[in-house]
Amino acid sequence: MSKRAPRNTQLSHYWHPRWWPTWLGMACMWVMAQLPMAVQWWLGQGIGNLAHLTMAQRRRITEINIRLCFPELSTDEQAKLVRQTFRSNGIGLMEVGTAWFRKPESLRKYTQVHGYEHVEAALKKGKGVLLLGGHYSTLDLGGSLISLFIEADVMQRDHNNPLVNAIMTRSREQRYGVALGRHDLRGLFRRLQANRIVWYAPDQDYGRRGSVFAPFFGVPAASITATGRIAARTGCAVVPFSHFRRKGSVGYDIHFRPALAGFPSGDDLDDATRINTVIEQEVRTHPDQYLWMHRRFKTRPDPSEVNPYKQPKAKDEQ
């Protein structure tokens, strides 16, 4: 596990009154998770609409990302995509409770998997499988749903609230094999060496260290090189996959793609570019369901280049 975030997942550790507000919040999530999925989607869209109106900073980040990544869209089309993104993430917030507190079997009727044969072929090589995912708004529920079809482990960023982290980790380990801390590379290597499937999402800006600047939607983005290095060290297959809500009716589609051939290439930039291209292709199928609220381009190739998310100073401050 991550040395930076020691875990205590024993719920009996959190009976002190200072944890009661968190328990109340978790109880509300549990209740909401029992609602019909159509109702959850409706409520989630309302949450997204409210967030779009009130979360000015997140809206600004999303607007910047959409403008950078979809320059071909008109101003009105970009604004529409921003609103749709907030609605999708609102639904995603509702789905977190469903992923943690509802058995995935109850959602099998809503779920269809495509390309499972690519996972089977990768496992036959005996070197483990790295599932190359992305930060889609279906992140938590998508992970719960794939447990209906495959046995996998997951790498996660531990939550800052220890009780929330305990509930999240316990829930995930009921569905996956092991929930590894995102810095636990030794644990990752052990799982791959045991020919396990590990879910891995490298599509965030973790800073300059250990990164190269590869294009993502045509914009240079700090992209970690760890994926290629993990594949080189273990010989594992890297299988891209995605999970999206259907349009028009309640339902989810999980797509597994063929394992990346000739990966890694030995060139960090080429490998990172290839990964970004794969994720970009998935995002373009459902652009509103990506986590555009993340500052994906905050680290720039030239340190002197202005951070695109930096707020301009008011005239009276200049």
Sequence and secondary structure as in RCSB ss.txt:
>XXXX:A:sequence
MSKRAPRNTQLSHYWHPRWWPTWLGMACMWVMAQLPMAVQWWLGQGIGNLAHLTMAQRRRITEINIRLCFPELST
DEQAKLVRQTFRSNGIGLMEVGTAWFRKPESLRKYTQVHGYEHVEAALKKGKGVLLLGGHYSTLDLGGSLISLFI
EADVMQRDHNNPLVNAIMTRSREQRYGVALGRHDLRGLFRRLQANRIVWYAPDQDYGRRGSVFAPFFGVPAASIT
ATGRIAARTGCAVVPFSHFRRKGSVGYDIHFRPALAGFPSGDDLDDATRINTVIEQEVRTHPDQYLWMHRRFKTR
PDPSEVNPYKQPKAKDEQ
>XXXX:A:secstr
  TTS     GGGG SGGGHHHHHHHHHHHHHHTS HHHHHHHHHHHHHHHHHH HHHHHHHHHHHHHH TTS H
HHHHHHHHHHHHHHHHHHHHHHHHHHS GGGGGGGEEEE HHHHHHHHTTSS EEEE   BTTHHHHHHHHTTT 
 EEEEE   SSHHHHHHHHHHHHHHSS EEETT HHHHHHHHHTT EEEE   S   STTEEEEEETTEEEEEES
HHHHHHHHH  EEEEEEEEE SSSS EEEEE    TT   S HHHHHHHHHHHHHHHHHHSGGGB TTS TT S 
SSTTS  TT     GGG 
